[in-house]
Amino acid sequence: MNKAYRYRLYPTTEQEILFAKTFGCARFIYNKMLGDRLDYYRKTGKKLNNTPAQYKEEFPWLKEVDSLALANAQLNLNKAYNNFWRNRKHFGKPHFKSKKVGRASYSTNNQKGSVRIEGNKVKLPKVGWVKLCQHRPLEESSTIKTVTISKTPSGKYYISILVEYENQILPVIPRSFLGLDFAMHGLYVASDEDDAGYPAFLRRAEKRLAKAQRKLSKRQKGSRNWEKQRLRVAVLHETIANQRRDFLHKKARFLADRYDVIGIEDISVKAMAKRKKSGKYSFSKSVADNGWSMFTNMLSYKLAWQGKQLVKIDKWYPSSQLCHVCGYQNSETKNLSVREWICPKCGSHHDRDKNAAINIREGAKRIAT
């Protein structure tokens, strides 16, 4: 099995300079190879198979950084390029990487112990020993495969370590089931648990964030004061993202430990973000704030580690329309403004979301068993 760990790095000034060079070289070789491939295709109509080694004579400074970082940039380009050629409707044409937009990062591989952890330091090719905060140990008898070094907009450095280890996971016989219905503001409504009660971290920090961004817009771009304010904005965004991620991890862990099978609707978050409320307001901010896709991804692998299941119910399944007591389908609940309703057949009173969660739970139970 593969498992990834993320730790905070504390490089020296010299190591920060070398990291910056490696980020730049990986970005440069990606853009250079992509540009040459596009030019070659325009002239000949064929694919060009170029490698980073071809450019080291023309650009000798590429030899200063880890060669595997350049090789991984080539692999990333090959994947993006091949995906585009295989399915142009789904995958867009590869874009050039920007120095100012996106995350600064590079990946390298472990070759005969070139990457290893000893004490509170990690050994990296070309960089040497870098101090890190190892807040949890790696899996016993695991082998480091690849590492990714990244720098956040707030100036912090992190290392993501992918390890390989042997582990036999036996599937669990499902005995406990849970249904989760997506909630725009509260993340989810559960069939047999309390609602998530997502604190809406972005909404709470919206005024502070708007004020900080207004100040940034009034600074002269590139000045020292502009850089100070840019850092304040980046720290605010990072704080919100960390709060969201921490909340989702804890909720996913809590549910994964208590239930054997969890059912969710296979909804399109992207389509829901574009949806208009009463033809006026978009749901995009609420959908983006609660991080439903991130949560379901966490839930999926946390369950899989224990031999449990995450079951996705078809998005056309009328979970909100069916009475979970007698099965009567009420088409009037297609209107999202209907939050409660009484079943005309059996007289049961339903909360829209709780009823949908129970129907999703029963659907997951039928699929899993």
N, C-alpha and C positions, 0 to 999 in steps of 0.2 A: 504494500500500500504506500501511497504518497501522502505526505502531510507537510504543511507549510507553517513556519514560525516567523513572526515579525518582531524585531528588536530595535531599540533606539541606539544609534551610533553617536560617539563623541570624538570625531576626528581632530587631529591637530591642524594648525594653519597650513602646513605643507601638504597634508593629506587632503584638505579641502580643495587646494589648488589642483591636485592631481585628479580628484573627483570631477572638478569642473572641466578639466581637459578631456577626461574620458566621456563625460556627458556630451561635450561638444563634438568630439571625434565620432562617436556613435551616431549622433544626429547628422553630421556632415556626410559620413559614408552612406547612410541611408538615402539622403537627398541626392547625392552625387550618382549613386547607382540607379536610383529611380529616374533621374533626369536622362541619363545615358540610355536606359532601356526605352523610355518614351521616344527619344530622338531616333534610336535605331529602328523602332517599330514604324515611325512615320516615313522613314526612308525606304525600308525594305519590306515592311509588313510581316516581319518575323520577330520572334522573341530573342533577347540577348541574355546570355548566361555569363554575367560578370561577377567577379569576386573582389573582396577588399585588397587582396595581395597585388592586384593590377595597379593600384593607385599609390602604393607606398613609395615608389621611385619618384613619382611626380610630386607627392606630398610627404616628405620624409618625417614630418612631425607626427604622422600617424603611428610611427614606430615607438613613440614615447608611452603609449597607453597599452593596456591589456589587449592582446590580439583576439582573445575569445569574445571580448565585448564587441568588436567589429564583426566577428563571425556571427554572433547572435543577432546583430542588427541586420545582417544579410538574410538570416533565417526568417526574421520578422517580415522583411520585404518580400521574400519568396512566398510566404504564406498569404500576405495581402494580395500579391500579384496573381497567384494561382486561384485564390478565391474569386477575384474579379473575373478572371477568364472562365471559371467554371459556372458562375451564376451572376450575371451582370445585374439582374433585377434585384437580387438580395444584397449583394456586396457592391459597394461603390468603388470607383477608381481610387487607387492609393494616392494619398495626399502628401505633400512635402511637410516635413516636421518644422515647427516654428520654435525659435529660441525663447520667445516670450510667452507663448501659449502652450499649455500642456505641462506634464510632469517631467522633470529632469530625472532620468534614470538610465541604467545600463545593467545588463546581465552577464554573468560569467559562469564557467563550469568548474567543478572540482576534478582535478586530474592528479591522481597519485598524491593526495594530501595537500594540494596547493591551496585548498580552502579548509580550514579547521578552526575549532574553538578550544582555547586553553585558558582556564580561569575566567577572567572578565574581559578577554580580548579575542578577536577573530583575525585570522591570517587571510589576507586577500592578495591575489597576484598583482605585482607592480607596486601596490600600496603598502604592504607590510602589515604589521600588527595594529589593529584599530580597537580602541576601547569601546565596549558595548555594555548595555544593561540587560543581562540575561535574566529576566524575571521568572522564567520557567525553563526547566531542562528539556533537551531534545529527547525523543523516544530512545529507549535503551536498544543497543545494537543496531542503531540506524546509520545510514550512509548519506552524507551530504551529496546531493546531485548538482543543483544549481543554486546560485544566490543572485538576488537583484538588489542593487544599491539605488536608493531614490532620495530626492531632496524635495521637501514640501515648500510651498510658497512662503511659509513663515521662516524658512531657513533651517529646519530640522532635518537630520539625516536618519534614514532607517535602512535596515537590511532585512530582506525576506529570504528565508532559507528553506529550500525544498529538500526534504529528506525522504529516503526510501527505507521501509522496514517490513518485516514479516509479521503478519497478523491474520489470523483466521477468524472471520466474523460469522457466527452461526445465526441464521434467520430466527427471529423470535415468533413464537406462535401468538397471533394477535388475540388479546383478551380485553384490552381497554381501547376505546375509540373516542375521537374528538373531531368536531367539525368547526371550521373557522370561516366566518363570512367577512369579506373585506369591508372595512368601514372607512369612509372618507376622512373623518377627523380623528377617530380613536384607534386606528390601525386595524383592529379586528373585533368582532363579537363572537364569543365562543359558546358552543352548545352546552358545555358542562363546567365552565369556568367563568370567573369574573371577566369583564371586558378588559382589553389591554390598557385603556386609559392613557394613550400616548400624549405626552405633555406638550406637543407642538413646539419643539425647541426653536425652529425658525421663526414662527409667529411671535414667540416671546422676545426674541432678540431683534425683531424687525426694526424697531425704532432706533436702537443703538447702531444697528448695521447701516440704516439709511443715513443717519447723522455722520457716521464715520466715512461713508462713501461720498457724501456731499463735500466734506472737508477735502477728501482726496481729489475730487474734480476741480477744486479751486487752487490746488497747488501746481506749480510749474513742473511739468513732467521732466523727470530726470534729475531734479534738484534734491538736495539732502532732505529737506522737509517733506518732499513728495515721497521719498523712499521710506521715511519714518512712518508716514501715514499709510502708505501701502502695506507696510508690515503690520500695522494695527488692524487694518481690514482683513488681512490674511489670517491673523490670529483669531479674529472673531469667527470667520468662516470655519476655521479648523476646530474651534471649540464647539460650534454647533454640530459639525460632522462627528466629532468624538462623542458628544452626548447622545446623538442618535444611534451611533454604532454600539455604544455601551448598553443602551436601553434594549436594543433589538437582540443583542447577544444574550442578555439575561433572560428575556422573555422566551427566546428560542430554547435555551438550556432548560428552563423550568418546565416547558411543555414536553420537550423530548425525553426528559427523565420520567415523566408521569404517565405518558401514553405510548401504546405500541403502534397505533395507526392514527395519523392525523390527515383529515381531508380538507382540501381547499378548492376553490374554483379556479379554473385555468383562464383567468381574465387577462386582457391586454391592457397593461398599465399605460402604455403609450397612447392607445386609443382613448382611454378614459381621461387622460390628461388634456386631450384636445376637446373633450365634450363641453358644451356650453350649458350653463344652468339658466333655464327660462330664456334662452337665446341671448343672454347678456354677459354673464360672468363665466370664466373658465375654471375648471377644477384643477388646473395644472399645479398651482402652488400647494394645495392640500395634498395632492397625490405625491408630489416630489418631496414634501416635508416628511411624511411618515415612513418612506422607504420600504414599501411593501415587497418589492422585488428582492431587495437585500435581505429582508426578513425571511422570505420563503426559501432563499438560497441557503441561509444559515440553518433553517429548520431541516432542510433536505439532508445536508451532510451530517448534522448532529444526530439525526435519526439513523442514517446509514451506518455511522460508526458503531451503533448499538444493535444492528441487525433489524431495525424497525423500518416503517414505511411512511413515506409522504405520498398520498394519493391525490391526484388532480382530477376534479370532476369537470366534465365538458362545460364550456362557458354558456352553451345554449340550454343547459339543464335548468328548468323553471323552479329553482330553489325558493325564490321569494313568493311564488304564486301557489305552491302546494301547501295544503294543510297537513302538518305532520301527524295529526291524529287520525283523520279519515281519508286523506289523499285527495280531497276535492281541490280542483285547480281554479283559482280566482284570477281572472285576467285583468281585473281592475287594479291589481297591485303592480302592474307594469308602470304606472305613474309613481315616480320616486317620492312624490309628496305624501303618499299614503304610508304612514309610519306604523299604524296599528289597524287591524281589521278583525272582524268576527266572521267565522266560517258559516256560510248560509246553510250548510248541510248538517254539521254537528253542533254548531253554536259555540265552538272554542274561540277564546279570545287570543289573538296572536300579536306579539311585537314583531314587526317586519324582519329585523335583522336576526333576532334570536330564533325565529321560526326557520329562516334560511339556513342558519348554522346547524340546526337539528337535522334538516333535510340533507345537508352536505355530509353530516356525520353518518346518516343512514346509507347514503350513496357510497361513501368510502367503505363502510362495513360490507356492503354487497360485493364491491370490487375486490377487497382484500381477502375475503373468505370464500 
